[in-house]
Amino acid sequence: MRKALDSAWPEPRKPLPPRPSALDPYKAVIDGIRRADLDAPRKQRHTVTRIFHRLIEEHGADVSYSMVRRYVADRKPQIAVEAGKAPVEPQTHPPGMEAEVDFGDVAVRLAGELVSW
C-alpha cells in the first residue's frame, strides 16, 4: 500500500520465465537438418513442410506446423551466420552517407533545339 501511495506510476512488471514448448526436444533435430541443407543444392533442401513431416514420421513429434514454421524462420538466418555463410550484421546504408552515380551525356530537344548535357 505504501508503494502505491508514494508513486503515481506502478512498478514495471517482472518478466516471466520462458515457458517450455512442445518443440524444445526437437530443436536440435531441426537445426541439424538446416545445417545439412547449407551444403545441399538449392532444389534438394528441406522445406518447412518436409521438416514438419519428418518430425512426425521419424520422431513422433506432437507439434503444430505453424510452430515449426516460426522456429525455422527465426533460426534460418542465425544458422547461416553460425556456419559463416552470411554476414554477422545486415548491410545498412544510412541516408546520405553513400551514393552511386553513373555519368554520361544526355541529348534533349529543348524548345525545338537539340541540347546535350
TORVEX-223763 format. One record per residue: x, y, z of N, C-alpha, C, O, CB in turn; residue in three letters. Coordinates in steps of 0.02 Angstrom, whole numbers, plus 50000, padded with zeros to 5 digits. Glycine has a CB too. Layout:
REM residues N
XYZXYZXYZXYZXYZALA
...
***
This chain:
REM residues 117
500414994150000500005000050000500445006250000500295011249966499535000050060MET
500995005950038501435011750043501725013449974501775019349957502005010250093ARG
501905008349934502185009549868501675013049823501845017449784502405002949835LYS
501045011149829500525014149788500415021449807500275025549764499875010249794ALA
500465022949870500375029849892500965034349876500885040249863500245029949967LEU
501575031449876502185035249863502265037149790502555042349775502785031449886ASP
502025033149744502125034449673501465033849635501065029349647502645029449645SER
501375038549589500765038349548500815033049494500305030749468500635045249517ALA
501425031049477501535026049424501675019349455502075018849502502115028249377TRP
501375014049429501515007449457502205005049437502495007349388500985002349433PRO
502475000449477503124997549461503064993249398502534990149387503394993249520GLU
503584992949358503554988449299503494981249321503754979249373504174989449254PRO
503144977349281503054970249297503704966449289504124968149248502514967149253ARG
503774961349329504364957049323504274952549262503734950049249504464952749388LYS
504814951549223504754947149165504624939949187504924937549235505384947549120PRO
504194936649151504044929649166504584925149138504874926749086503354927749138LEU
504724919649170505224915049142504944911849078504334910949072505414909449194PRO
505374910149030505124907148968504784900448981505014896449022505694906248918PRO
504224899448947503854893248955504134888048907504304889648850503094894248943ARG
504174881848929504404876648882503874875448829503274876148842504554870048920PRO
504094873648769503624872148715503694864848696504174861448714503744876848654SER
503204862548658503224855548635503784854548585503974848848572502544853648605ALA
504044859948556504564859448505505264858848535505734856948500504534865448460LEU
505344860448599506014860548631506424854148619507014854748603505934861648704ASP
506134848148627506544842148617506774841148545507244837348532506154836048639PRO
506454844648497506604843548426507004849148395507154848848335505954842548389TYR
507164854248433507524859948405508214857948379508434860448327507604865448457LYS
508554853448414509214851148391509154847248325509584847748282509554846748445ALA
508614843448318508504839648256508394844448198508684843548144507894834848264VAL
507974849548208507834854448156508464858248137508604859248078507284859448179ILE
508854860248187509484863748173509964859348134510314861848090509814866148239ASP
509984852948149510404848348112510204847648039510624847447995510404841548145GLY
509554847448028509294847047959509474853347921509704853047864508534845947959ILE
509384859147953509534865547920510284866147906510474868847854509294871447963ARG
510714863847952511444864147941511644859647883512074861547842511824862148004ARG
511344853747878511504849247823511274852247756511584851047705511174842347834ALA
510734855947757510474859047696510904864747671510844866747613509774861547709ASP
511344867447712511764872947690512224870847632512374874847588512184875647748LEU
512434864447632512884861947580512514858447524512824856647474513384857347611ASP
511864857447531511474853947480511304858747423511254864747433510824850947510ALA
511214856047363510974860247308510294863347324509914860447363510934856147242PRO
510154869047296509564872847313508914868847307508484869347350509524878947268ARG
508854864847255508244861047243508174854947289507644851847291508224858747171LYS
508704853247325508684847347368508634849047442508684844647484509294843047356GLN
508544855447458508494857447528507794855947555507304855547517508644864947536ARG
507754855047620507124853547653506684859747657506914865247674507234850647723HIS
506054858947641505574864247652505314863547723505434858447755504984863947599THR
504964868547747504684868247814504184862447819504154858947869504344874947833VAL
503804861447766503314856047765503664849347772503444844947809502904856147700THR
504224848447736504584842047740504894841147809504894835547835505134841847686ARG
505154846447838505434845947906504874843947955504974839547997505754852647929ILE
504294847047948503714845447991503524838047985503424834748035503114849947973PHE
503474835547923503294828547913503824823747938503664818447965503164827247839HIS
504464825647932505004821347959504964821048034505094815748064505684824047936ARG
504804826648067504754826548140504194821748163504274818048211504614833648167LEU
503644821848127503084817548145503244810248130503134805848172502454819648108ILE
503504808848070503624801948049504214798748086504154793048109503754801847975GLU
504774802248090505374799248118505434799848193505744795548226505974802348086GLU
505134805148222505224806348294504574806148333504584806648395505564812948304HIS
504014805448299503374805148334503204811648370502884811548423503384799548384GLY
503414817248342503304823648374502574825548372502224824348323503724829048340ALA
502344828648426501664831248430501704838848430501604842048481501284828548493ASP
501854841648371501944848848364501514851348306501314847348263502694850748353VAL
501384857748305500984860548250501444863148195502024864648206500524866248276SER
501164863448135501534865948078501764873148089502324874948073501114865348014TYR
501314877348115501484884448125502044885248176502454889848169500874888348147SER
502074880948225502614881248274503284879748241503784883148254502484876248332MET
503294874648198503914872848162504094878448113504684880348108503824866148123VAL
503604881248078503724886548029504034892648062504514895548036503064888447994ARG
503764894648120504034900548155504754899248178505184903548172503604902348215ARG
504884893248205505554891648230506054891648172506604894348179505554884948266TYR
505874888448116506324888148059506464895248032507034896848015506024883748003VAL
505944899448028506044906248004506504910248050506904914248026505364909847998ALA
506444909248115506874912748162507594910248160508064914248163506604912048233ASP
507684903748154508344900748157508734900948091509354900648092508294893748179ARG
508394901448035508724901047969509294906047963509844904047945508224902147914LYS
509194912547976509754917147971510294916048023510884917148010509504924247975PRO
510094913848083510594912648136511044906848118511654907148130510234911248202GLN
510774901548089511174895748069511644897648013512214895348012510714889848048ILE
511414901747967511854903947912512444908047939513004907447914511464908147860ALA
512324912247989512854916248019513344911648056513954912448050512564921548067VAL
513074906848094513504902148131513954898148084514514896548102513064897448173GLU
513704896548025514084892547977514554896847935514934894247895513614888647932ALA
514524903447943514944907947905514694909047834515084911247791515644905247902GLY
514064907647821513784908447754513404914947746513134916347692513324902547738LYS
513374918947799513014925347796513384930447839513734928447886512264924647820ALA
513324936847824513664941847866513354942147936512764940647945513624948847833PRO
513774943947985513534944248054513004949648062512494948548095514124945548102VAL
513134955448032512644960848037512374962247967512744961947918512964967248068GLU
511734963847963511464965447897511784971847870511964976347908510704966147899PRO
511844972247805512134978047774511654983947779511064983347760512324976647700GLN
511894989547804511464995447810511815001347777512425001847778511304996947884THR
511425005647750511675011747718511295017647747510725018747726511615011347641HIS
511585021447793511235027247820511095032347764511505033147719511645030447877PRO
510535035647768510365040547716510885045947709511105048947758509685043647730PRO
511095047147647511575052547633512305050747644512735054947631511415058247673GLY
512455044747667513145042947682513495039747622514105040247616513165038147741MET
513125036747577513415033647518512985035147457512375036247464513495025947527GLU
513295035247399512915036447338513255032947280513865031947281512835044047324ALA
512865031147231513135028247170512875032447112512275033647105512935020647162GLU
513345034647070513155039147015513435036446950514005034146947513405046347029VAL
513035036646898513255034946831513295041346790512825045346789512785029746797ASP
513875042446757513965048446717513865046746644514035041346621514665051446730PHE
513605051546607513505050546536513205056846505513005061446541513055044446523GLY
513175056946440512885062646404512165061146388511975055446373513285064246340ASP
511755066346392511045065746376510875070946324511055076846332510605066546440VAL
510535068946271510315073546220509565074646228509175069846229510485070946148ALA
509365080946234508665082646245508465088046194508855092546180508545085146318VAL
507875087446167507615092546122507255097646165506715096146192507155089546066ARG
507535103546173507275108846215507075114746171507495117746138507795110946270LEU
506445116346171506175121946131506365120946058506525125746024506455128746156ALA
506325114746033506455113445963507195112945946507355111745888506145118645922GLY
507635113945994508355113645981508665107846018508485106746076508705120346001GLU
509115104145988509445098446019509985100846066510465104046044509725093645965LEU
509915099346129510405101546181510675095146214510285090546230510065106546235VAL
511335094846225511615089046260511955091346324512295096546325512125085246214SER
511865087446376512175088846441512685083646455513005083846507511655088946497TRP
***
